Amino acid sequence: MYLYTTILFVIMVASFVICSRKLKSPEISMAITGVVGALVAYFMYLGGEYQIDFPVRILVEGLFTNFDLAISFVCASVFVNLYSYSGAMTAVTRKLVGTFDNKWILLTFMAAFMLVPGALTGAGSISVFVLGGLVATVVRYMGLSDRKTTAFVFIFAILSAACPPINLWTMMMTAQCNMPYVGFTKLLALPIAIVGIFTIIYLGWGSKREPKEKILAELPEAPEKMNMLRILLPLVVVIGLILLTLYAPFDVPVIGLPLTFIIGSFIVVLCNPVKRTFKEYFKVVNDTMEQVFPLVATVLSVGVLQSSMTQIGVKGLIGVTFITLPLVMLYVTVLLFGPFAQGCLSYGSAIIIGAPLVFMFNTRGMDTTVVCAALSLMFPIGDCLPPSRITGRLTCETVGYQGSYMSFLKQIAIPCALLGALALVMFITPGTFTFLK
Amino acid sequence: MSNETTAKAPVAFKTKVILLIIMAIIAFFAGKEFWELRHYKETFVASEDLTQVKWLSDYLPSLKGTWADTPIYVFDSGVEGGSVFVMGNVHPYEPASSITTYVMLENIHVTTGKVFIMPQGNFSGSTMGSIGGAYPKYVHIETEWGEKTYKIGSRESNPLDQWPDPFTYVHYPDGQNLAYQDIRNMNRTYPGREDGTLTERAAYAVMEFIRREKIDISIDIHEASIMYPVVGTYVAPDSSIDIAMMAAMTLSDSVFDMKCEASPKSLKGLSHREWGDYSDTLAFLMETPEPFIDRITGPITENLMLYGMDEFLVKAAEKGLVYVDYPVSYWGVEGEPMWYRVGRHLSGALEAINWTGLFYDDKAVEVTWPTYDDLAENGLGYYLHDPALAENIDRVQVVYHKPVSVNN
């Protein structure tokens, strides 16, 4: 089985590399890689003890792995683009720049804003969608370069995903391991606070804020009748619905994130001080679909790839190779395997790599709550890694970063390394951190 | 990055049409398979002791007509005694649990008390494969008269029946946060809500059933991955832990290794916790080893489901990462074959029932069905009867989410 799955793994890697070069499309490359792997495996295993089903249903099923995420992306984008179209985003930016004179205070506010949507939904990509554009605009005016601005948005997006109360990696690991999802708040919050503060200083150091008057002169004017009610109501409704789901779940129906953003979009339209035609709004929605389509294609393709890897045993090969390493090697390589698994498997990394490790450390008498938290801080780093690189890619597109992806990776390397180092210390010496439970 | 996606030449209309046709063909064949699994009807030849068929919706009418409704088969001896409830397939990706109940349903003989058997605890979850799990649709059991086919479902209810998920699931009534997909995991939604989601309502209906029928002994049958510590075990709350311990010791001493775990008080929504907390029943959950659902296996095949032999798991076992004797058990069984898993459950349930009778006279139920030793000797298929035989035709039951006859 090792031989077969290793051959398949090599074929899939080769297929992905060749397709990426020829087609220049990571999403189509992932889908093709999934199909190639499944078809080669089908014929390789045919008639033998590992014979698998013909993979049509499995590949289509894979499209639905991240279906909810894809719909959430579409709906969140519609909401944000309508919000920007109404002029509310410009008004918010003008208010923030006009109110706060101090660069550090404004950067801290932007960081805190970024943390909220991801912390409440568990998805850093939602933070990027909802606030990435606004935060990027303000941060740029604080004198940060495009590359640093992109790094700022990305780092706080991944921190928001790891931030309590909702950390999906932890939740998935605890669900797999039948552990209660309790005791994680301080364990997650403290490293996030340390990395967050460091990131603000690291990226903000040396940048020079332009004079307030100059910034305001450069910013477009907000619509005349745009007032605080019109600015805040859509945000209050969306955040309010999210908070209701969390804190009054038995009094409201489950509407999910997509409908939450759709409701928010209607509120945006109602609050728009400028009367717009249906055709104009339709164009915004249509443009949004064009804009978000590559990302939707990415998350759907990741699902196809994952299903294929699961069916043919390549996922198992990756998992067993890592978790059967000697303990020392495991400590040495966890910061590679964890983020790499996230790049390949998205949240599946928590189930395939995370849960077996938690069991393993449990048998060694180590504190599994701390181990879980440590892994949950490592996985988000992989959100910038291929093949999926969902949050990394989304950040570059939202911020409009024109540089190479590699230059973006270099910029985020130090904050990511700090996050990884803190997580590694927790992972190796979980007993030291039990006071945070 | 953005340049990669924006600088491409537009795709020609003809290419688009060709791609669309290819996609339509793929969608047709995949859709056909989805439809088959969604509507597949399992059957069994009921034991002559069957006295009544009830429905989960009898205990919560809002379930009627939904895909969460499911039959409950009643075997009443007519002799005063205790009552037993056996539930399979709460997690339909653990088919040894439903197959165990089918062996019971086909071969049960009750002489004291009542037995209630629900083969498809979460019917909705049995109508789809696990998304991303790449499961085969069916598992086939060989018998002397041909193959018997059973579904391999999902861990959660079908999103066609309950969607969307929230971004986090808050357990009722404790308010504990759980992973978002657990809102469709029936074994995280007890004690359920009368006006909640479909899965919460199904869980509530099970609680109502246990309360109204005054069930003395409730047994929830599961399977577990072998890298999960709670495997090959009973899990029981304080009220039934002594009985479970005695049953486990008896089995371990004579038949197969069986552990016993106390139900954690802080973990909400599970049957072994909430059934006992929200009713007077003595609750037992049983787990048997199912390598198929481990996360680091090789190719996902029907053979893996049937025989449970996997090279990657052997490697994990060598490193001490699994919680059962693997690949060869202390008793000499290779892998984790289906007959072995079903046999464990059959004897495990019987032992829990017998020990309850010894602890409490008024809860005694006298019941027989094939045991582990029987399956070891004759195989699993031996106890699944031919529905085509003339003497069996009238006793064939169809397990679906609504009453249907054999010919439908």
Boltz contact constraints between the chains, C-beta under 6 A:
constraints:
  - contact:
      token1: [A, 1]
      token2: [B, 298]
      max_distance: 6.0
  - contact:
      token1: [A, 1]
      token2: [B, 311]
      max_distance: 6.0
  - contact:
      token1: [A, 24]
      token2: [B, 4]
      max_distance: 6.0
  - contact:
      token1: [A, 50]
      token2: [B, 299]
      max_distance: 6.0
  - contact:
      token1: [A, 50]
      token2: [B, 301]
      max_distance: 6.0
  - contact:
      token1: [A, 52]
      token2: [B, 299]
      max_distance: 6.0
  - contact:
      token1: [A, 52]
      token2: [B, 301]
      max_distance: 6.0
  - contact:
      token1: [A, 53]
      token2: [B, 136]
      max_distance: 6.0
  - contact:
      token1: [A, 56]
      token2: [B, 26]
      max_distance: 6.0
  - contact:
      token1: [A, 56]
      token2: [B, 29]
      max_distance: 6.0
  - contact:
      token1: [A, 56]
      token2: [B, 30]
      max_distance: 6.0
  - contact:
      token1: [A, 57]
      token2: [B, 30]
      max_distance: 6.0
  - contact:
      token1: [A, 57]
      token2: [B, 33]
      max_distance: 6.0
  - contact:
      token1: [A, 58]
      token2: [B, 134]
      max_distance: 6.0
  - contact:
      token1: [A, 60]
      token2: [B, 30]
      max_distance: 6.0
  - contact:
      token1: [A, 61]
      token2: [B, 131]
      max_distance: 6.0
  - contact:
      token1: [A, 64]
      token2: [B, 131]
      max_distance: 6.0
  - contact:
      token1: [A, 65]
      token2: [B, 131]
      max_distance: 6.0
  - contact:
      token1: [A, 65]
      token2: [B, 132]
      max_distance: 6.0
  - contact:
      token1: [A, 121]
      token2: [B, 167]
      max_distance: 6.0
  - contact:
      token1: [A, 122]
      token2: [B, 167]
      max_distance: 6.0
  - contact:
      token1: [A, 166]
      token2: [B, 168]
      max_distance: 6.0
  - contact:
      token1: [A, 171]
      token2: [B, 179]
      max_distance: 6.0
  - contact:
      token1: [A, 172]
      token2: [B, 179]
      max_distance: 6.0
  - contact:
      token1: [A, 175]
      token2: [B, 179]
      max_distance: 6.0
  - contact:
      token1: [A, 175]
      token2: [B, 182]
      max_distance: 6.0
  - contact:
      token1: [A, 180]
      token2: [B, 266]
      max_distance: 6.0
  - contact:
      token1: [A, 180]
      token2: [B, 267]
      max_distance: 6.0
  - contact:
      token1: [A, 181]
      token2: [B, 177]
      max_distance: 6.0
  - contact:
      token1: [A, 245]
      token2: [B, 166]
      max_distance: 6.0
  - contact:
      token1: [A, 249]
      token2: [B, 170]
      max_distance: 6.0
  - contact:
      token1: [A, 250]
      token2: [B, 172]
      max_distance: 6.0
  - contact:
      token1: [A, 254]
      token2: [B, 166]
      max_distance: 6.0
  - contact:
      token1: [A, 256]
      token2: [B, 164]
      max_distance: 6.0
  - contact:
      token1: [A, 257]
      token2: [B, 167]
      max_distance: 6.0
  - contact:
      token1: [A, 294]
      token2: [B, 5]
      max_distance: 6.0
  - contact:
      token1: [A, 306]
      token2: [B, 132]
      max_distance: 6.0
  - contact:
      token1: [A, 307]
      token2: [B, 132]
      max_distance: 6.0
  - contact:
      token1: [A, 307]
      token2: [B, 134]
      max_distance: 6.0
  - contact:
      token1: [A, 310]
      token2: [B, 134]
      max_distance: 6.0
  - contact:
      token1: [A, 311]
      token2: [B, 134]
      max_distance: 6.0
  - contact:
      token1: [A, 311]
      token2: [B, 300]
      max_distance: 6.0
  - contact:
      token1: [A, 312]
      token2: [B, 299]
      max_distance: 6.0
  - contact:
      token1: [A, 313]
      token2: [B, 298]
      max_distance: 6.0
  - contact:
      token1: [A, 313]
      token2: [B, 299]
      max_distance: 6.0
  - contact:
      token1: [A, 316]
      token2: [B, 296]
      max_distance: 6.0
  - contact:
      token1: [A, 316]
      token2: [B, 297]
      max_distance: 6.0
  - contact:
      token1: [A, 316]
      token2: [B, 298]
      max_distance: 6.0
  - contact:
      token1: [A, 316]
      token2: [B, 312]
      max_distance: 6.0
  - contact:
      token1: [A, 319]
      token2: [B, 296]
      max_distance: 6.0
  - contact:
      token1: [A, 320]
      token2: [B, 296]
      max_distance: 6.0
  - contact:
      token1: [A, 320]
      token2: [B, 312]
      max_distance: 6.0
  - contact:
      token1: [A, 320]
      token2: [B, 315]
      max_distance: 6.0
  - contact:
      token1: [A, 324]
      token2: [B, 315]
      max_distance: 6.0
  - contact:
      token1: [A, 324]
      token2: [B, 319]
      max_distance: 6.0
  - contact:
      token1: [A, 351]
      token2: [B, 295]
      max_distance: 6.0
  - contact:
      token1: [A, 352]
      token2: [B, 295]
      max_distance: 6.0
  - contact:
      token1: [A, 356]
      token2: [B, 227]
      max_distance: 6.0
  - contact:
      token1: [A, 359]
      token2: [B, 227]
      max_distance: 6.0
  - contact:
      token1: [A, 360]
      token2: [B, 321]
      max_distance: 6.0
  - contact:
      token1: [A, 393]
      token2: [B, 1]
      max_distance: 6.0
  - contact:
      token1: [A, 396]
      token2: [B, 1]
      max_distance: 6.0
  - contact:
      token1: [A, 397]
      token2: [B, 2]
      max_distance: 6.0
  - contact:
      token1: [A, 405]
      token2: [B, 1]
      max_distance: 6.0
